[in-house]
Amino acid sequence: MTRFVFITGGVVSSLGKGIASAALGALLQARGYSVRLRKLDPYLNVDPGTMSPYQHGEVYVTDDGAETDLDLGHYERFTGVAANRLDNATTGKIYAEVIAKERRGDYLGATVQVIPHITDAIKDVVLRESSSFDFVLVEIGGTVGDIEGLPFLEAIRQLGNELSPARSMFVHLTLVPYIPSAGELKTKPTQHSVKELLNVGIQPQMLICRCDRSIPDNERRKIASFCNVRTEAVIPALDVTTIYDVPISYHDAGMDREVLRHFGLPHENEPDLTRWRHIVETVRAPEGEVRIAVVGKYTNLLDSYKSLAEALAHGGIANKVKVQLDWVDSEVFEQPDSVQQLDGVHGILVPGGFGERGTMGKIAAVRFARERRVPFLGICFGMQMAVIEAARNLAGLHGASSTEFGPCEIPVVGLLTEWARGNDIERRRAGGDLGGTMRLGAFAARLAEGSLVREVYDGVMEISERHRHRYEVNIHYREALEATGLRFSGLSPDGVLPEIVEYPDHPWFIGVQYHPELKSKPFAPHPLFEGFIAAAVAQGRLV
């Protein structure tokens, strides 16, 4: 029997619903249950694929090519369960499906309305392919009281009635702020937030109270009394030194016990949190420290690189070191001699991005890493910049550029209009829609024998990694580029698309067209990040 836990948030945004959902999933797994996590987002975009990173943060991509909310990255990192396109739905996606049905005549002439048609579509998303899991955790994006979230709250209210309390539970995350001038924690915002939920017919059975200090027992009892929940179900959510301590912190506060108690399941035994305790101990007591410069375009909002930052931390965990990140806006390096700021770093990473802004700074960072023999990892756009740098500064192709920036004399990087996915051919056209038209999801790559990247991947011949890009390195320039020493060490199975480049005579220099950060987990660090940080540790011993 599948049980559903619905997680909502109130008072303010960014309290940590995604982390709370992921941590609960990890705790239930530690008790032997199977879990699946889903995210419902109230915004009107069909998916976050066309949204600015400054608006939404990173776009998380699944194996099946869905562009999703970044919280799905937390779900995967905490539980190891691969998400798919069924696990994230937006208002735009729901309405698009309903309108498509109306156009086909599926509603047999009925007047299409928010209730029941939109709410039924939302319920279908929640229930779809869920029967094989013990628990499905459903996070509702946004904040209770937002007008755009009302159809989602109505849908889960209906589901709560249809499933009965034996199969459904409502968890609400709120803020309990401390007012310094009064010297008190204030429970009123939580009370008002629960009242907002009650106005739409939802009574939460658990409250997760975000706060920066312990909540006294009398305040927990007060919250429980006014909000009609058990005192034991008022769970403090305190600040922690690493997000990987959150499952342990929530367990200590009784979260998983209360969830199991609600469903009438055994909850006396302790979960196996050994691997989480090991990770936290490693983070808290590193054996050294390395400094990595991340030269990107969206460094003003670090959520734009959420998976990247976590993957670098995972590399640090694997090597038992702390990874100190220097976030550098690539435009800074477009000033003369400014790239010398990279002196002393133990590794340089150039991540993905879109558009021409900041590209000269990224190319300058690539050149610095190549010439100064600093460990380098280029991801997606970062790999393309490494290829363009080699073309301009080593191969003498001074007009080399990407058609992403406009017509150019030597299109070393160009728009991909046709590619293979298994036995199928996918196509796009220049000037077409932007949404969902990139090369998205998992694609295979074959690794060259004797290459560094094959060694990094423990000698395997073929890998599968997640992609998100429109432009590709042009294979026709391979011969000219390899003559400079840049090796094409990974190609698509048909040999048409360059996937990986490296310099064999460099201590550690790899560029990849895909996004390895999307598959890294704290208990299973991605080999590229483990290898990159290991090279940075070695570099630190040299400087």
C-alpha positions as CSV (number, residue, x, y, z in Angstrom):
1,M,0.0,0.0,0.0
2,T,1.5,3.3,-1.1
3,R,1.3,6.2,1.5
4,F,1.4,9.8,0.4
5,V,3.0,12.7,2.4
6,F,2.3,16.2,1.2
7,I,4.8,18.9,2.2
8,T,3.7,22.5,2.1
9,G,5.4,25.7,3.2
10,G,4.3,29.0,4.8
11,V,5.2,32.4,6.0
12,V,8.2,33.0,3.6
13,S,9.9,31.1,0.8
14,S,13.3,29.4,0.9
15,L,12.8,27.8,4.3
16,G,14.0,24.4,3.0
17,K,11.0,22.4,1.9
18,G,13.1,20.6,-0.7
19,I,15.8,19.6,1.8
20,A,13.1,18.6,4.3
21,S,11.4,16.4,1.7
22,A,14.7,14.8,0.7
23,A,15.8,14.2,4.3
24,L,12.4,12.6,5.1
25,G,12.9,10.3,2.1
26,A,16.4,9.4,3.3
27,L,15.1,8.6,6.8
28,L,12.3,6.4,5.5
29,Q,14.9,4.6,3.3
30,A,17.1,4.1,6.3
31,R,14.2,2.3,7.9
32,G,13.8,-0.1,4.9
33,Y,11.0,1.6,3.0
34,S,11.0,2.5,-0.7
35,V,10.4,6.1,-1.6
36,R,9.7,8.4,-4.5
37,L,9.7,12.2,-4.4
38,R,7.7,14.6,-6.5
39,K,7.6,18.4,-6.9
40,L,4.5,20.5,-7.9
41,D,5.4,24.0,-9.0
42,P,2.7,26.7,-9.2
43,Y,4.4,28.9,-11.9
44,L,3.0,29.1,-15.4
45,N,6.1,28.1,-17.3
46,V,5.7,24.6,-18.8
47,D,9.1,23.8,-17.2
48,P,12.1,25.9,-15.9
49,G,14.1,25.3,-19.1
50,T,13.7,28.9,-20.5
51,M,13.8,30.7,-17.2
52,S,16.8,32.8,-16.3
53,P,19.2,31.3,-13.7
54,Y,18.8,34.5,-11.7
55,Q,15.0,33.9,-11.6
56,H,14.9,30.2,-10.8
57,G,18.4,28.9,-10.0
58,E,19.7,25.8,-11.9
59,V,17.7,23.6,-14.1
60,Y,18.0,20.0,-13.0
61,V,17.9,17.5,-15.9
62,T,16.8,13.8,-15.6
63,D,18.0,10.8,-17.5
64,D,14.8,10.9,-19.7
65,G,15.5,14.6,-20.7
66,A,13.1,16.5,-18.4
67,E,14.1,20.0,-17.4
68,T,13.0,20.2,-13.8
69,D,13.2,22.2,-10.5
70,L,16.5,22.1,-8.6
71,D,14.8,20.4,-5.7
72,L,14.8,17.2,-7.7
73,G,18.6,17.3,-7.4
74,H,18.2,17.3,-3.6
75,Y,15.9,14.3,-3.9
76,E,18.3,12.3,-6.0
77,R,21.4,13.2,-3.9
78,F,19.7,12.3,-0.6
79,T,17.9,9.1,-1.7
80,G,19.8,7.9,-4.8
81,V,16.4,7.4,-6.6
82,A,16.6,8.6,-10.2
83,A,13.9,11.1,-10.9
84,N,12.1,11.3,-14.3
85,R,9.7,13.6,-16.1
86,L,6.7,12.4,-14.1
87,D,8.3,13.8,-10.9
88,N,8.0,17.5,-11.6
89,A,4.9,19.3,-12.9
90,T,4.1,23.0,-13.2
91,T,0.9,24.9,-13.6
92,G,1.9,25.5,-17.2
93,K,2.4,21.8,-17.9
94,I,-0.9,20.9,-16.2
95,Y,-2.9,23.5,-18.1
96,A,-1.2,22.5,-21.4
97,E,-2.3,18.9,-20.9
98,V,-5.9,19.9,-20.0
99,I,-6.2,22.3,-23.0
100,A,-4.8,19.7,-25.3
101,K,-7.5,17.2,-24.1
102,E,-10.1,19.9,-24.6
103,R,-9.0,20.5,-28.2
104,R,-9.2,16.8,-28.9
105,G,-12.7,16.6,-27.5
106,D,-11.8,14.3,-24.6
107,Y,-14.2,16.2,-22.3
108,L,-17.2,15.4,-24.5
109,G,-18.4,19.0,-24.7
110,A,-18.2,19.7,-20.9
111,T,-17.3,23.2,-19.7
112,V,-13.6,22.9,-18.7
113,Q,-13.0,24.4,-15.2
114,V,-10.3,24.6,-12.5
115,I,-12.5,22.2,-10.5
116,P,-12.7,19.4,-11.5
117,H,-10.5,19.3,-14.6
118,I,-7.3,21.1,-13.4
119,T,-7.5,19.5,-10.0
120,D,-8.1,16.1,-11.5
121,A,-5.0,16.5,-13.7
122,I,-2.9,17.4,-10.7
123,K,-4.2,14.4,-8.8
124,D,-3.3,12.2,-11.8
125,V,0.3,13.6,-11.7
126,V,0.6,12.7,-8.0
127,L,-0.8,9.2,-8.4
128,R,0.9,8.3,-11.7
129,E,3.2,5.3,-11.5
130,S,3.3,5.3,-7.7
131,S,1.9,1.9,-6.7
132,S,5.3,0.2,-6.5
133,F,6.6,2.5,-3.7
134,D,5.9,2.4,0.1
135,F,5.9,6.2,0.3
136,V,5.5,9.0,-2.2
137,L,6.5,12.4,-0.9
138,V,5.0,15.3,-2.7
139,E,6.4,18.8,-2.2
140,I,4.1,21.8,-3.2
141,G,6.2,24.7,-4.4
142,G,5.5,28.3,-3.3
143,T,4.0,29.6,-0.1
144,V,0.5,28.9,1.3
145,G,-1.6,32.0,0.6
146,D,-0.2,32.5,-2.9
147,I,-3.1,32.7,-5.4
148,E,-1.3,30.5,-8.0
149,G,-0.9,27.7,-5.5
150,L,-4.7,27.3,-4.7
151,P,-5.4,24.6,-7.4
152,F,-2.6,22.4,-6.0
153,L,-3.8,22.8,-2.4
154,E,-7.3,22.0,-3.5
155,A,-6.1,18.9,-5.4
156,I,-4.1,17.5,-2.4
157,R,-7.1,18.3,-0.1
158,Q,-9.3,16.2,-2.3
159,L,-6.6,13.4,-2.4
160,G,-6.4,13.5,1.4
161,N,-10.1,12.7,1.6
162,E,-10.0,10.1,-1.2
163,L,-7.0,8.3,0.3
164,S,-8.1,8.6,3.9
165,P,-5.7,9.4,6.8
166,A,-4.5,5.8,6.6
167,R,-2.7,6.6,3.3
168,S,-2.2,10.4,3.5
169,M,-0.4,12.9,5.7
170,F,0.1,16.7,5.5
171,V,3.3,18.2,6.7
172,H,3.7,22.0,6.9
173,L,7.0,23.9,7.1
174,T,6.9,27.3,8.7
175,L,9.1,30.0,10.3
176,V,9.5,30.6,14.0
177,P,11.5,33.9,14.0
178,Y,13.5,35.2,16.9
179,I,12.9,38.9,17.6
180,P,16.1,40.3,19.2
181,S,14.5,43.4,20.7
182,A,11.9,41.3,22.5
183,G,14.3,38.4,23.2
184,E,11.6,35.9,22.2
185,L,10.8,33.3,19.6
186,K,7.5,34.2,18.0
187,T,4.9,31.5,17.2
188,K,2.3,33.8,15.6
189,P,3.6,33.5,12.0
190,T,3.2,29.7,12.3
191,Q,-0.3,30.0,13.7
192,H,-1.4,32.3,10.8
193,S,0.2,30.0,8.3
194,V,-1.7,27.0,9.6
195,K,-4.9,29.1,9.5
196,E,-4.2,29.8,5.8
197,L,-4.1,26.0,5.3
198,L,-7.3,25.5,7.3
199,N,-9.0,28.1,5.1
200,V,-8.6,25.7,2.2
201,G,-9.6,22.7,4.2
202,I,-6.2,21.2,5.1
203,Q,-5.3,20.3,8.7
204,P,-1.6,19.5,8.9
205,Q,-0.6,16.5,11.1
206,M,3.0,17.7,11.5
207,L,4.7,21.1,11.6
208,I,8.4,21.6,10.8
209,C,9.4,24.8,12.4
210,R,12.5,26.6,10.9
211,C,14.4,28.5,13.5
212,D,17.9,29.6,14.4
213,R,17.8,28.3,18.0
214,S,16.1,25.6,20.0
215,I,12.4,26.0,20.6
216,P,11.6,25.7,24.3
217,D,9.1,22.9,25.3
218,N,6.5,25.5,26.4
219,E,6.6,27.1,22.9
220,R,6.3,23.7,21.2
221,R,3.2,23.0,23.4
222,K,1.8,26.4,22.5
223,I,2.2,25.8,18.8
224,A,0.7,22.3,19.1
225,S,-2.3,23.6,21.0
226,F,-3.1,26.5,18.7
227,C,-2.4,24.5,15.5
228,N,-4.2,21.3,16.6
229,V,-1.2,18.9,16.3
230,R,0.6,16.6,18.8
231,T,3.4,18.3,20.6
232,E,5.7,15.5,19.4
233,A,4.7,16.5,15.8
234,V,6.1,20.0,16.2
235,I,9.6,19.4,14.8
236,P,12.3,22.0,15.2
237,A,14.4,22.6,12.0
238,L,17.6,24.1,13.3
239,D,20.6,25.5,11.3
240,V,23.3,22.8,10.7
241,T,26.9,23.1,9.5
242,T,26.2,20.9,6.4
243,I,23.0,19.9,4.7
244,Y,24.0,16.3,5.0
245,D,23.4,16.6,8.8
246,V,19.8,17.4,8.1
247,P,18.5,13.8,8.1
248,I,20.3,13.1,11.5
249,S,19.0,16.4,12.9
250,Y,15.4,15.6,11.8
251,H,15.6,12.1,13.2
252,D,16.8,13.4,16.5
253,A,13.8,15.7,16.6
254,G,11.5,12.8,15.9
255,M,10.3,13.5,12.3
256,D,10.5,9.9,11.0
257,R,9.0,8.4,14.2
258,E,6.0,10.8,13.9
259,V,5.4,10.0,10.3
260,L,5.4,6.2,10.9
261,R,3.2,6.7,14.0
262,H,0.7,8.6,11.9
263,F,0.5,5.7,9.5
264,G,0.3,3.1,12.2
265,L,3.7,1.6,11.3
266,P,6.4,0.3,13.7
267,H,8.6,3.2,14.8
268,E,10.4,1.9,17.9
269,N,13.6,0.7,16.2
270,E,16.3,3.1,15.1
271,P,17.1,3.7,11.4
272,D,20.5,2.9,10.0
273,L,22.1,6.3,9.6
274,T,25.7,5.0,9.5
275,R,26.5,6.5,6.1
276,W,25.1,9.9,7.0
277,R,27.1,10.0,10.2
278,H,30.2,9.1,8.3
279,I,29.6,11.9,5.7
280,V,29.0,14.4,8.5
281,E,32.2,13.3,10.4
282,T,34.2,13.7,7.2
283,V,32.9,17.2,6.5
284,R,33.5,18.3,10.1
285,A,37.0,16.9,10.4
286,P,38.8,17.2,7.1
287,E,42.4,16.3,6.7
288,G,43.2,19.3,4.5
289,E,41.8,22.0,2.4
290,V,41.9,22.9,-1.3
291,R,40.9,26.1,-3.1
292,I,38.9,25.9,-6.3
293,A,38.1,28.9,-8.5
294,V,34.7,28.5,-10.2
295,V,34.7,31.0,-13.1
296,G,31.1,31.4,-14.1
297,K,28.4,33.8,-15.4
298,Y,25.7,33.5,-12.7
299,T,27.8,33.8,-9.5
300,N,25.4,36.4,-8.1
301,L,22.9,33.7,-7.4
302,L,24.7,30.5,-6.2
303,D,21.5,28.4,-6.6
304,S,22.4,28.7,-10.3
305,Y,25.2,26.2,-9.6
306,K,23.6,24.2,-6.8
307,S,24.4,20.7,-8.1
308,L,27.9,21.8,-9.0
309,A,28.7,23.1,-5.5
310,E,27.4,19.9,-4.0
311,A,29.4,17.7,-6.5
312,L,32.6,19.6,-5.6
313,A,31.8,19.0,-1.9
314,H,31.3,15.3,-2.7
315,G,34.8,15.3,-4.3
316,G,36.1,16.8,-1.1
317,I,34.3,14.1,1.0
318,A,35.9,11.4,-1.2
319,N,39.4,12.9,-0.6
320,K,38.7,13.8,3.0
321,V,39.4,17.5,2.4
322,K,37.4,20.7,2.7
323,V,36.7,22.4,-0.7
324,Q,36.9,26.2,-0.5
325,L,35.1,27.7,-3.4
326,D,36.0,31.0,-4.9
327,W,33.1,32.2,-7.1
328,V,34.4,34.4,-9.8
329,D,32.4,36.4,-12.3
330,S,34.1,35.6,-15.6
331,E,33.7,39.2,-16.8
332,V,36.3,40.2,-14.2
333,F,38.9,38.4,-16.3
334,E,38.2,40.5,-19.3
335,Q,40.4,43.3,-17.9
336,P,44.1,43.2,-18.6
337,D,46.2,41.0,-16.3
338,S,43.1,40.4,-14.0
339,V,43.4,36.6,-14.6
340,Q,46.5,36.7,-12.3
341,Q,43.9,36.6,-9.4
342,L,43.9,32.9,-10.0
343,D,47.5,32.6,-8.7
344,G,47.4,30.2,-5.7
345,V,44.2,28.3,-6.5
346,H,44.5,24.5,-6.6
347,G,42.0,24.0,-9.3
348,I,39.9,25.9,-11.9
349,L,36.5,24.9,-13.0
350,V,34.6,26.6,-15.8
351,P,30.9,25.6,-15.7
352,G,28.0,25.7,-18.2
353,G,26.3,28.9,-19.4
354,F,24.5,30.5,-22.3
355,G,25.3,33.5,-24.4
356,E,28.4,35.6,-25.2
357,R,28.7,37.6,-22.0
358,G,31.8,36.7,-20.1
359,T,33.2,34.3,-22.6
360,M,36.5,36.1,-23.0
361,G,37.0,35.8,-19.2
362,K,36.3,32.1,-19.4
363,I,38.8,31.7,-22.2
364,A,41.4,33.6,-20.2
365,A,40.8,31.3,-17.2
366,V,41.2,28.2,-19.5
367,R,44.5,29.6,-20.9
368,F,45.7,30.3,-17.4
369,A,45.0,26.7,-16.3
370,R,46.6,25.2,-19.4
371,E,49.8,27.3,-19.3
372,R,50.2,27.3,-15.5
373,R,49.4,23.6,-15.3
374,V,46.6,24.0,-12.8
375,P,44.1,21.2,-12.6
376,F,41.1,22.1,-14.8
377,L,37.6,20.9,-15.3
378,G,35.4,22.4,-18.1
379,I,31.7,21.5,-18.1
380,C,29.5,21.9,-21.2
381,F,30.1,25.6,-22.2
382,G,33.4,25.3,-20.3
383,M,34.5,22.5,-22.6
384,Q,33.6,24.6,-25.6
385,M,35.6,27.5,-24.3
386,A,38.6,25.1,-23.8
387,V,38.3,24.1,-27.5
388,I,38.0,27.7,-28.7
389,E,41.0,28.6,-26.6
390,A,43.1,25.8,-28.2
391,A,41.9,26.8,-31.6
392,R,42.8,30.5,-31.2
393,N,46.0,30.3,-29.2
394,L,47.5,26.9,-30.3
395,A,46.1,26.1,-33.7
396,G,46.4,29.6,-35.2
397,L,42.6,29.7,-36.0
398,H,42.2,33.2,-34.7
399,G,38.7,33.6,-36.1
400,A,37.5,30.5,-34.2
401,S,34.3,31.0,-32.2
402,S,30.8,29.6,-31.6
403,T,27.8,30.3,-33.8
404,E,25.9,30.8,-30.5
405,F,27.5,34.3,-30.5
406,G,26.5,35.0,-34.2
407,P,28.0,34.2,-37.6
408,C,31.8,33.5,-37.4
409,E,34.6,32.8,-39.7
410,I,35.6,29.5,-38.2
411,P,32.7,27.8,-36.4
412,V,34.6,25.4,-34.1
413,V,31.4,25.3,-32.1
414,G,28.0,25.2,-33.9
415,L,24.3,24.6,-33.6
416,L,23.3,21.0,-33.5
417,T,20.2,20.4,-35.6
418,E,20.1,16.6,-35.7
419,W,21.4,13.8,-33.3
420,A,20.7,10.2,-32.5
421,R,19.0,9.0,-29.3
422,G,19.2,5.2,-29.5
423,N,17.6,4.2,-32.7
424,D,15.7,7.5,-33.1
425,I,16.8,10.7,-34.8
426,E,15.9,14.0,-32.9
427,R,15.9,17.2,-34.8
428,R,15.6,20.9,-34.2
429,R,15.6,24.0,-36.5
430,A,17.4,27.3,-36.2
431,G,14.9,29.9,-35.0
432,G,12.5,27.4,-33.5
433,D,11.1,27.2,-30.0
434,L,13.7,27.4,-27.2
435,G,11.8,25.3,-24.7
436,G,12.7,21.6,-24.6
437,T,14.7,21.7,-27.8
438,M,18.2,21.2,-26.5
439,R,20.0,17.9,-26.5
440,L,18.6,16.8,-23.1
441,G,19.0,13.8,-20.9
442,A,21.3,10.7,-20.9
443,F,23.5,10.0,-23.8
444,A,26.3,7.5,-24.2
445,A,30.0,8.3,-24.8
446,R,32.9,6.0,-25.7
447,L,36.2,6.7,-24.0
448,A,39.5,6.4,-25.8
449,E,41.9,3.7,-24.6
450,G,44.9,5.1,-22.6
451,S,43.1,8.4,-21.9
452,L,43.0,10.1,-18.5
453,V,39.3,10.2,-18.6
454,R,39.1,6.4,-19.1
455,E,41.4,6.0,-16.1
456,V,39.1,8.4,-14.1
457,Y,36.1,6.2,-14.9
458,D,38.0,3.1,-13.7
459,G,38.7,1.8,-17.2
460,V,35.2,1.4,-18.5
461,M,34.8,1.8,-22.3
462,E,31.4,3.5,-22.4
463,I,29.6,5.8,-20.0
464,S,26.1,7.5,-19.9
465,E,25.9,11.1,-18.8
466,R,23.2,13.8,-18.8
467,H,23.3,16.7,-21.3
468,R,21.7,20.1,-21.7
469,H,23.0,22.2,-24.6
470,R,22.2,23.4,-28.1
471,Y,25.7,23.8,-29.5
472,E,28.4,21.2,-30.1
473,V,32.1,21.1,-30.9
474,N,32.5,20.6,-34.6
475,I,34.2,17.3,-35.3
476,H,35.6,18.6,-38.6
477,Y,38.2,20.6,-36.6
478,R,39.4,17.5,-34.7
479,E,42.6,17.0,-36.8
480,A,43.7,20.6,-36.5
481,L,43.0,20.7,-32.8
482,E,44.6,17.3,-32.0
483,A,47.8,18.5,-33.8
484,T,48.1,21.1,-30.9
485,G,48.1,18.3,-28.3
486,L,44.4,18.5,-27.4
487,R,43.0,15.0,-27.4
488,F,39.4,14.1,-28.3
489,S,39.2,11.3,-25.7
490,G,35.4,10.8,-25.7
491,L,33.0,10.6,-28.6
492,S,29.4,9.7,-29.1
493,P,29.0,6.0,-30.2
494,D,28.6,7.1,-33.8
495,G,31.9,9.1,-33.6
496,V,30.1,12.3,-34.7
497,L,29.9,14.3,-31.5
498,P,32.9,15.2,-29.3
499,E,32.0,14.5,-25.7
500,I,35.4,14.9,-23.9
501,V,38.7,16.6,-24.5
502,E,41.9,16.5,-22.5
503,Y,45.6,17.4,-22.6
504,P,47.7,14.2,-22.1
505,D,50.8,16.2,-21.1
506,H,48.9,18.3,-18.5
507,P,48.7,17.2,-14.8
508,W,44.8,17.1,-15.0
509,F,42.9,18.9,-17.7
510,I,39.5,17.6,-18.8
511,G,36.6,19.2,-20.6
512,V,33.2,17.4,-20.9
513,Q,30.2,18.3,-22.9
514,Y,27.8,16.8,-20.4
515,H,26.9,17.7,-16.8
516,P,28.5,15.2,-14.4
517,E,27.4,17.2,-11.4
518,L,23.8,16.0,-12.0
519,K,24.7,12.4,-11.1
520,S,27.0,13.0,-8.1
521,K,25.9,12.0,-4.6
522,P,27.5,12.4,-1.2
523,F,27.8,8.6,-0.7
524,A,28.7,8.1,-4.4
525,P,30.8,11.0,-5.6
526,H,31.1,11.4,-9.4
527,P,34.5,10.1,-10.5
528,L,35.3,13.3,-12.4
529,F,34.8,15.4,-9.2
530,E,36.7,12.9,-7.1
531,G,39.5,12.9,-9.6
532,F,39.5,16.7,-10.0
533,I,39.7,17.3,-6.2
534,A,42.4,14.6,-5.9
535,A,44.4,16.5,-8.6
536,A,43.8,19.7,-6.7
537,V,45.1,18.1,-3.5
538,A,48.3,17.1,-5.4
539,Q,48.6,20.7,-6.7
540,G,48.3,22.0,-3.2
541,R,51.3,20.0,-2.2
542,L,53.3,21.5,-5.0
543,V,52.5,25.2,-4.4
